[in-house]
Amino acid sequence: MTSLPIVRRELLVTARRASTYWTRFIAAASMIVIALILVAANRWSSPAELGHHIFVALGVLALGFSMLAGVFLTSDCLK
């Protein structure tokens, strides 16, 4: 017997939580705000430099969200 139906159900339950929707919204909104700030601040730089700055900023933000997700999922597991 495989555990894939159980894994599928757990993923669906997790995806339907309200906190999942808000986390996705906050992540997308913060990435858009950071990209707009970088575009406005670096108006006179070359497109390659601007792309590099946006890539680094979004990478750092993704790393931060990943680290927070690890903390929250581990604390949920230890309850």
Biopython code that builds the backbone (N, CA, C, O; Angstrom):
import numpy as np
from Bio.PDB.StructureBuilder import StructureBuilder

atoms = [
    (1, "MET", "N", (0.847, -1.184, 0.000)),
    (1, "MET", "CA", (0.000, 0.000, 0.000)),
    (1, "MET", "C", (0.888, 1.242, 0.000)),
    (1, "MET", "O", (1.818, 1.345, 0.799)),
    (2, "THR", "N", (0.605, 2.161, -0.876)),
    (2, "THR", "CA", (1.410, 3.375, -0.941)),
    (2, "THR", "C", (0.792, 4.467, -0.087)),
    (2, "THR", "O", (-0.401, 4.446, 0.218)),
    (3, "SER", "N", (1.622, 5.412, 0.288)),
    (3, "SER", "CA", (1.138, 6.507, 1.131)),
    (3, "SER", "C", (0.817, 7.754, 0.313)),
    (3, "SER", "O", (0.569, 8.815, 0.885)),
    (4, "LEU", "N", (0.818, 7.644, -1.008)),
    (4, "LEU", "CA", (0.568, 8.825, -1.835)),
    (4, "LEU", "C", (-0.814, 9.437, -1.639)),
    (4, "LEU", "O", (-0.912, 10.664, -1.660)),
    (5, "PRO", "N", (-1.892, 8.671, -1.449)),
    (5, "PRO", "CA", (-3.178, 9.326, -1.164)),
    (5, "PRO", "C", (-3.155, 10.136, 0.141)),
    (5, "PRO", "O", (-3.805, 11.177, 0.243)),
    (6, "ILE", "N", (-2.420, 9.660, 1.112)),
    (6, "ILE", "CA", (-2.307, 10.386, 2.380)),
    (6, "ILE", "C", (-1.517, 11.674, 2.183)),
    (6, "ILE", "O", (-1.888, 12.725, 2.707)),
    (7, "VAL", "N", (-0.445, 11.589, 1.439)),
    (7, "VAL", "CA", (0.363, 12.778, 1.158)),
    (7, "VAL", "C", (-0.465, 13.784, 0.376)),
    (7, "VAL", "O", (-0.423, 14.979, 0.670)),
    (8, "ARG", "N", (-1.212, 13.325, -0.608)),
    (8, "ARG", "CA", (-2.060, 14.212, -1.412)),
    (8, "ARG", "C", (-3.081, 14.922, -0.529)),
    (8, "ARG", "O", (-3.278, 16.131, -0.656)),
    (9, "ARG", "N", (-3.724, 14.183, 0.357)),
    (9, "ARG", "CA", (-4.722, 14.777, 1.247)),
    (9, "ARG", "C", (-4.097, 15.816, 2.163)),
    (9, "ARG", "O", (-4.666, 16.891, 2.350)),
    (10, "GLU", "N", (-2.937, 15.517, 2.737)),
    (10, "GLU", "CA", (-2.272, 16.466, 3.619)),
    (10, "GLU", "C", (-1.868, 17.736, 2.878)),
    (10, "GLU", "O", (-1.979, 18.833, 3.425)),
    (11, "LEU", "N", (-1.401, 17.597, 1.640)),
    (11, "LEU", "CA", (-1.048, 18.774, 0.847)),
    (11, "LEU", "C", (-2.275, 19.617, 0.528)),
    (11, "LEU", "O", (-2.208, 20.846, 0.559)),
    (12, "LEU", "N", (-3.387, 18.973, 0.223)),
    (12, "LEU", "CA", (-4.618, 19.712, -0.052)),
    (12, "LEU", "C", (-5.128, 20.437, 1.187)),
    (12, "LEU", "O", (-5.583, 21.577, 1.097)),
    (13, "VAL", "N", (-5.056, 19.786, 2.335)),
    (13, "VAL", "CA", (-5.493, 20.424, 3.580)),
    (13, "VAL", "C", (-4.623, 21.632, 3.888)),
    (13, "VAL", "O", (-5.130, 22.680, 4.288)),
    (14, "THR", "N", (-3.323, 21.492, 3.706)),
    (14, "THR", "CA", (-2.405, 22.599, 3.968)),
    (14, "THR", "C", (-2.628, 23.742, 2.989)),
    (14, "THR", "O", (-2.567, 24.909, 3.377)),
    (15, "ALA", "N", (-2.884, 23.425, 1.737)),
    (15, "ALA", "CA", (-3.075, 24.465, 0.724)),
    (15, "ALA", "C", (-4.348, 25.257, 0.955)),
    (15, "ALA", "O", (-4.449, 26.395, 0.497)),
    (16, "ARG", "N", (-5.317, 24.692, 1.648)),
    (16, "ARG", "CA", (-6.597, 25.381, 1.854)),
    (16, "ARG", "C", (-6.636, 26.222, 3.124)),
    (16, "ARG", "O", (-7.638, 26.887, 3.388)),
    (17, "ARG", "N", (-5.580, 26.206, 3.907)),
    (17, "ARG", "CA", (-5.568, 27.025, 5.122)),
    (17, "ARG", "C", (-5.516, 28.505, 4.770)),
    (17, "ARG", "O", (-4.904, 28.884, 3.771)),
    (18, "ALA", "N", (-6.140, 29.328, 5.567)),
    (18, "ALA", "CA", (-6.145, 30.775, 5.326)),
    (18, "ALA", "C", (-4.743, 31.354, 5.433)),
    (18, "ALA", "O", (-4.405, 32.296, 4.717)),
    (19, "SER", "N", (-3.934, 30.806, 6.311)),
    (19, "SER", "CA", (-2.572, 31.329, 6.463)),
    (19, "SER", "C", (-1.745, 31.115, 5.197)),
    (19, "SER", "O", (-0.846, 31.903, 4.904)),
    (20, "THR", "N", (-2.041, 30.062, 4.452)),
    (20, "THR", "CA", (-1.324, 29.817, 3.206)),
    (20, "THR", "C", (-1.630, 30.897, 2.184)),
    (20, "THR", "O", (-0.734, 31.373, 1.487)),
    (21, "TYR", "N", (-2.905, 31.285, 2.095)),
    (21, "TYR", "CA", (-3.273, 32.349, 1.168)),
    (21, "TYR", "C", (-2.599, 33.662, 1.547)),
    (21, "TYR", "O", (-2.073, 34.359, 0.680)),
    (22, "TRP", "N", (-2.608, 34.006, 2.836)),
    (22, "TRP", "CA", (-2.010, 35.269, 3.276)),
    (22, "TRP", "C", (-0.503, 35.261, 3.091)),
    (22, "TRP", "O", (0.077, 36.291, 2.747)),
    (23, "THR", "N", (0.142, 34.127, 3.311)),
    (23, "THR", "CA", (1.586, 34.041, 3.105)),
    (23, "THR", "C", (1.933, 34.256, 1.642)),
    (23, "THR", "O", (2.887, 34.966, 1.327)),
    (24, "ARG", "N", (1.170, 33.653, 0.754)),
    (24, "ARG", "CA", (1.400, 33.851, -0.678)),
    (24, "ARG", "C", (1.185, 35.301, -1.072)),
    (24, "ARG", "O", (1.961, 35.862, -1.846)),
    (25, "PHE", "N", (0.125, 35.913, -0.537)),
    (25, "PHE", "CA", (-0.161, 37.308, -0.862)),
    (25, "PHE", "C", (0.945, 38.232, -0.366)),
    (25, "PHE", "O", (1.380, 39.124, -1.094)),
    (26, "ILE", "N", (1.399, 38.027, 0.860)),
    (26, "ILE", "CA", (2.454, 38.876, 1.423)),
    (26, "ILE", "C", (3.754, 38.685, 0.650)),
    (26, "ILE", "O", (4.464, 39.656, 0.390)),
    (27, "ALA", "N", (4.071, 37.465, 0.285)),
    (27, "ALA", "CA", (5.296, 37.213, -0.480)),
    (27, "ALA", "C", (5.245, 37.898, -1.838)),
    (27, "ALA", "O", (6.216, 38.533, -2.249)),
    (28, "ALA", "N", (4.128, 37.776, -2.532)),
    (28, "ALA", "CA", (4.005, 38.410, -3.851)),
    (28, "ALA", "C", (4.008, 39.928, -3.741)),
    (28, "ALA", "O", (4.655, 40.605, -4.540)),
    (29, "ALA", "N", (3.293, 40.466, -2.766)),
    (29, "ALA", "CA", (3.240, 41.918, -2.607)),
    (29, "ALA", "C", (4.604, 42.494, -2.242)),
    (29, "ALA", "O", (4.994, 43.540, -2.759)),
    (30, "SER", "N", (5.322, 41.823, -1.361)),
    (30, "SER", "CA", (6.639, 42.337, -0.973)),
    (30, "SER", "C", (7.629, 42.250, -2.139)),
    (30, "SER", "O", (8.471, 43.135, -2.293)),
    (31, "MET", "N", (7.542, 41.214, -2.951)),
    (31, "MET", "CA", (8.428, 41.129, -4.111)),
    (31, "MET", "C", (8.112, 42.215, -5.136)),
    (31, "MET", "O", (9.021, 42.774, -5.752)),
    (32, "ILE", "N", (6.841, 42.510, -5.319)),
    (32, "ILE", "CA", (6.470, 43.576, -6.244)),
    (32, "ILE", "C", (6.948, 44.929, -5.723)),
    (32, "ILE", "O", (7.465, 45.741, -6.491)),
    (33, "VAL", "N", (6.782, 45.173, -4.438)),
    (33, "VAL", "CA", (7.224, 46.449, -3.852)),
    (33, "VAL", "C", (8.736, 46.596, -3.972)),
    (33, "VAL", "O", (9.223, 47.669, -4.327)),
    (34, "ILE", "N", (9.474, 45.547, -3.685)),
    (34, "ILE", "CA", (10.938, 45.615, -3.789)),
    (34, "ILE", "C", (11.355, 45.860, -5.232)),
    (34, "ILE", "O", (12.261, 46.654, -5.485)),
    (35, "ALA", "N", (10.715, 45.196, -6.172)),
    (35, "ALA", "CA", (11.059, 45.405, -7.578)),
    (35, "ALA", "C", (10.761, 46.839, -8.001)),
    (35, "ALA", "O", (11.552, 47.441, -8.726)),
    (36, "LEU", "N", (9.645, 47.391, -7.565)),
    (36, "LEU", "CA", (9.311, 48.778, -7.916)),
    (36, "LEU", "C", (10.282, 49.768, -7.291)),
    (36, "LEU", "O", (10.668, 50.748, -7.928)),
    (37, "ILE", "N", (10.677, 49.518, -6.053)),
    (37, "ILE", "CA", (11.645, 50.401, -5.402)),
    (37, "ILE", "C", (12.983, 50.355, -6.131)),
    (37, "ILE", "O", (13.609, 51.390, -6.356)),
    (38, "LEU", "N", (13.412, 49.173, -6.494)),
    (38, "LEU", "CA", (14.690, 49.052, -7.203)),
    (38, "LEU", "C", (14.633, 49.692, -8.589)),
    (38, "LEU", "O", (15.609, 50.299, -9.031)),
    (39, "VAL", "N", (13.517, 49.562, -9.265)),
    (39, "VAL", "CA", (13.381, 50.183, -10.582)),
    (39, "VAL", "C", (13.396, 51.702, -10.451)),
    (39, "VAL", "O", (14.036, 52.388, -11.248)),
    (40, "ALA", "N", (12.696, 52.228, -9.449)),
    (40, "ALA", "CA", (12.640, 53.678, -9.258)),
    (40, "ALA", "C", (13.992, 54.231, -8.812)),
    (40, "ALA", "O", (14.380, 55.323, -9.227)),
    (41, "ALA", "N", (14.706, 53.492, -7.978)),
    (41, "ALA", "CA", (15.981, 53.989, -7.457)),
    (41, "ALA", "C", (17.096, 53.906, -8.498)),
    (41, "ALA", "O", (18.009, 54.731, -8.484)),
    (42, "ASN", "N", (17.040, 52.952, -9.375)),
    (42, "ASN", "CA", (18.106, 52.735, -10.356)),
    (42, "ASN", "C", (17.645, 53.088, -11.768)),
    (42, "ASN", "O", (17.878, 52.332, -12.711)),
    (43, "ARG", "N", (17.005, 54.215, -11.904)),
    (43, "ARG", "CA", (16.469, 54.607, -13.204)),
    (43, "ARG", "C", (17.560, 54.823, -14.246)),
    (43, "ARG", "O", (17.338, 54.586, -15.433)),
    (44, "TRP", "N", (18.729, 55.269, -13.813)),
    (44, "TRP", "CA", (19.774, 55.605, -14.775)),
    (44, "TRP", "C", (20.830, 54.513, -14.925)),
    (44, "TRP", "O", (21.808, 54.704, -15.647)),
    (45, "SER", "N", (20.654, 53.389, -14.266)),
    (45, "SER", "CA", (21.626, 52.313, -14.429)),
    (45, "SER", "C", (21.257, 51.469, -15.650)),
    (45, "SER", "O", (20.158, 51.578, -16.194)),
    (46, "SER", "N", (22.192, 50.637, -16.058)),
    (46, "SER", "CA", (21.950, 49.804, -17.239)),
    (46, "SER", "C", (20.950, 48.691, -16.902)),
    (46, "SER", "O", (20.803, 48.332, -15.734)),
    (47, "PRO", "N", (20.275, 48.151, -17.890)),
    (47, "PRO", "CA", (19.322, 47.068, -17.635)),
    (47, "PRO", "C", (19.977, 45.831, -17.001)),
    (47, "PRO", "O", (19.347, 45.129, -16.211)),
    (48, "ALA", "N", (21.235, 45.572, -17.350)),
    (48, "ALA", "CA", (21.914, 44.420, -16.754)),
    (48, "ALA", "C", (22.125, 44.626, -15.259)),
    (48, "ALA", "O", (21.920, 43.699, -14.475)),
    (49, "GLU", "N", (22.529, 45.818, -14.854)),
    (49, "GLU", "CA", (22.718, 46.101, -13.424)),
    (49, "GLU", "C", (21.385, 46.051, -12.685)),
    (49, "GLU", "O", (21.297, 45.505, -11.585)),
    (50, "LEU", "N", (20.354, 46.620, -13.292)),
    (50, "LEU", "CA", (19.032, 46.605, -12.674)),
    (50, "LEU", "C", (18.528, 45.174, -12.503)),
    (50, "LEU", "O", (17.996, 44.822, -11.450)),
    (51, "GLY", "N", (18.693, 44.358, -13.530)),
    (51, "GLY", "CA", (18.280, 42.961, -13.438)),
    (51, "GLY", "C", (19.037, 42.211, -12.357)),
    (51, "GLY", "O", (18.464, 41.379, -11.653)),
    (52, "HIS", "N", (20.316, 42.501, -12.225)),
    (52, "HIS", "CA", (21.127, 41.853, -11.185)),
    (52, "HIS", "C", (20.641, 42.264, -9.796)),
    (52, "HIS", "O", (20.514, 41.418, -8.911)),
    (53, "HIS", "N", (20.371, 43.548, -9.599)),
    (53, "HIS", "CA", (19.904, 44.023, -8.290)),
    (53, "HIS", "C", (18.551, 43.412, -7.937)),
    (53, "HIS", "O", (18.331, 43.007, -6.796)),
    (54, "ILE", "N", (17.648, 43.346, -8.907)),
    (54, "ILE", "CA", (16.333, 42.757, -8.643)),
    (54, "ILE", "C", (16.470, 41.271, -8.343)),
    (54, "ILE", "O", (15.807, 40.760, -7.441)),
    (55, "PHE", "N", (17.320, 40.571, -9.088)),
    (55, "PHE", "CA", (17.521, 39.141, -8.861)),
    (55, "PHE", "C", (18.075, 38.873, -7.462)),
    (55, "PHE", "O", (17.617, 37.957, -6.778)),
    (56, "VAL", "N", (19.053, 39.662, -7.037)),
    (56, "VAL", "CA", (19.640, 39.478, -5.702)),
    (56, "VAL", "C", (18.612, 39.791, -4.623)),
    (56, "VAL", "O", (18.498, 39.048, -3.648)),
    (57, "ALA", "N", (17.860, 40.882, -4.782)),
    (57, "ALA", "CA", (16.867, 41.247, -3.770)),
    (57, "ALA", "C", (15.784, 40.184, -3.649)),
    (57, "ALA", "O", (15.411, 39.817, -2.536)),
    (58, "LEU", "N", (15.281, 39.690, -4.750)),
    (58, "LEU", "CA", (14.245, 38.663, -4.706)),
    (58, "LEU", "C", (14.796, 37.338, -4.185)),
    (58, "LEU", "O", (14.081, 36.591, -3.517)),
    (59, "GLY", "N", (16.042, 37.047, -4.482)),
    (59, "GLY", "CA", (16.666, 35.840, -3.936)),
    (59, "GLY", "C", (16.799, 35.896, -2.424)),
    (59, "GLY", "O", (16.548, 34.908, -1.734)),
    (60, "VAL", "N", (17.197, 37.058, -1.910)),
    (60, "VAL", "CA", (17.309, 37.226, -0.452)),
    (60, "VAL", "C", (15.932, 37.122, 0.197)),
    (60, "VAL", "O", (15.786, 36.503, 1.251)),
    (61, "LEU", "N", (14.927, 37.725, -0.428)),
    (61, "LEU", "CA", (13.568, 37.646, 0.107)),
    (61, "LEU", "C", (13.059, 36.203, 0.091)),
    (61, "LEU", "O", (12.433, 35.760, 1.054)),
    (62, "ALA", "N", (13.318, 35.482, -0.973)),
    (62, "ALA", "CA", (12.901, 34.074, -1.042)),
    (62, "ALA", "C", (13.619, 33.242, 0.021)),
    (62, "ALA", "O", (13.019, 32.359, 0.634)),
    (63, "LEU", "N", (14.895, 33.525, 0.235)),
    (63, "LEU", "CA", (15.636, 32.820, 1.282)),
    (63, "LEU", "C", (15.032, 33.101, 2.656)),
    (63, "LEU", "O", (14.888, 32.194, 3.476)),
    (64, "GLY", "N", (14.684, 34.356, 2.898)),
    (64, "GLY", "CA", (14.067, 34.705, 4.183)),
    (64, "GLY", "C", (12.751, 33.994, 4.396)),
    (64, "GLY", "O", (12.498, 33.468, 5.480)),
    (65, "PHE", "N", (11.896, 33.971, 3.363)),
    (65, "PHE", "CA", (10.623, 33.261, 3.494)),
    (65, "PHE", "C", (10.838, 31.770, 3.673)),
    (65, "PHE", "O", (10.092, 31.129, 4.413)),
    (66, "SER", "N", (11.830, 31.209, 3.020)),
    (66, "SER", "CA", (12.113, 29.780, 3.181)),
    (66, "SER", "C", (12.570, 29.470, 4.598)),
    (66, "SER", "O", (12.185, 28.454, 5.178)),
    (67, "MET", "N", (13.386, 30.345, 5.146)),
    (67, "MET", "CA", (13.854, 30.131, 6.516)),
    (67, "MET", "C", (12.703, 30.255, 7.513)),
    (67, "MET", "O", (12.628, 29.489, 8.474)),
    (68, "LEU", "N", (11.811, 31.212, 7.287)),
    (68, "LEU", "CA", (10.656, 31.350, 8.170)),
    (68, "LEU", "C", (9.715, 30.161, 8.031)),
    (68, "LEU", "O", (9.150, 29.698, 9.021)),
    (69, "ALA", "N", (9.545, 29.671, 6.820)),
    (69, "ALA", "CA", (8.682, 28.503, 6.616)),
    (69, "ALA", "C", (9.242, 27.300, 7.363)),
    (69, "ALA", "O", (8.490, 26.526, 7.956)),
    (70, "GLY", "N", (10.554, 27.144, 7.335)),
    (70, "GLY", "CA", (11.167, 26.040, 8.073)),
    (70, "GLY", "C", (10.921, 26.143, 9.565)),
    (70, "GLY", "O", (10.654, 25.139, 10.225)),
    (71, "VAL", "N", (11.010, 27.340, 10.093)),
    (71, "VAL", "CA", (10.769, 27.538, 11.531)),
    (71, "VAL", "C", (9.318, 27.228, 11.872)),
    (71, "VAL", "O", (9.048, 26.525, 12.846)),
    (72, "PHE", "N", (8.381, 27.746, 11.082)),
    (72, "PHE", "CA", (6.970, 27.528, 11.387)),
    (72, "PHE", "C", (6.564, 26.077, 11.205)),
    (72, "PHE", "O", (5.776, 25.562, 11.998)),
    (73, "LEU", "N", (7.079, 25.403, 10.186)),
    (73, "LEU", "CA", (6.704, 24.007, 9.983)),
    (73, "LEU", "C", (7.319, 23.108, 11.053)),
    (73, "LEU", "O", (6.704, 22.128, 11.474)),
    (74, "THR", "N", (8.529, 23.441, 11.488)),
    (74, "THR", "CA", (9.146, 22.639, 12.548)),
    (74, "THR", "C", (8.417, 22.837, 13.865)),
    (74, "THR", "O", (8.196, 21.873, 14.597)),
    (75, "SER", "N", (8.038, 24.072, 14.182)),
    (75, "SER", "CA", (7.328, 24.307, 15.433)),
    (75, "SER", "C", (5.967, 23.638, 15.409)),
    (75, "SER", "O", (5.489, 23.184, 16.448)),
    (76, "ASP", "N", (5.336, 23.568, 14.254)),
    (76, "ASP", "CA", (4.046, 22.891, 14.141)),
    (76, "ASP", "C", (4.221, 21.392, 14.341)),
    (76, "ASP", "O", (3.339, 20.734, 14.894)),
    (77, "CYS", "N", (5.332, 20.856, 13.903)),
    (77, "CYS", "CA", (5.589, 19.427, 14.016)),
    (77, "CYS", "C", (5.878, 19.029, 15.464)),
    (77, "CYS", "O", (5.580, 17.904, 15.865)),
    (78, "LEU", "N", (6.450, 19.931, 16.243)),
    (78, "LEU", "CA", (6.863, 19.606, 17.603)),
    (78, "LEU", "C", (5.743, 19.748, 18.629)),
    (78, "LEU", "O", (5.937, 19.387, 19.790)),
    (79, "LYS", "N", (4.590, 20.257, 18.242)),
    (79, "LYS", "CA", (3.481, 20.438, 19.193)),
    (79, "LYS", "C", (3.003, 19.130, 19.740)),
    (79, "LYS", "O", (2.078, 19.101, 20.551)),
]
sb = StructureBuilder()
sb.init_structure("model")
sb.init_model(0)
sb.init_chain("A")
sb.init_seg("    ")
for serial, (resi, resn, name, xyz) in enumerate(atoms, 1):
    if name == "N":
        sb.init_residue(resn, " ", resi, " ")
    sb.init_atom(name, np.array(xyz, "f"), 0.0, 1.0, " ", f" {name:<3s}", serial, name[0])
structure = sb.get_structure()
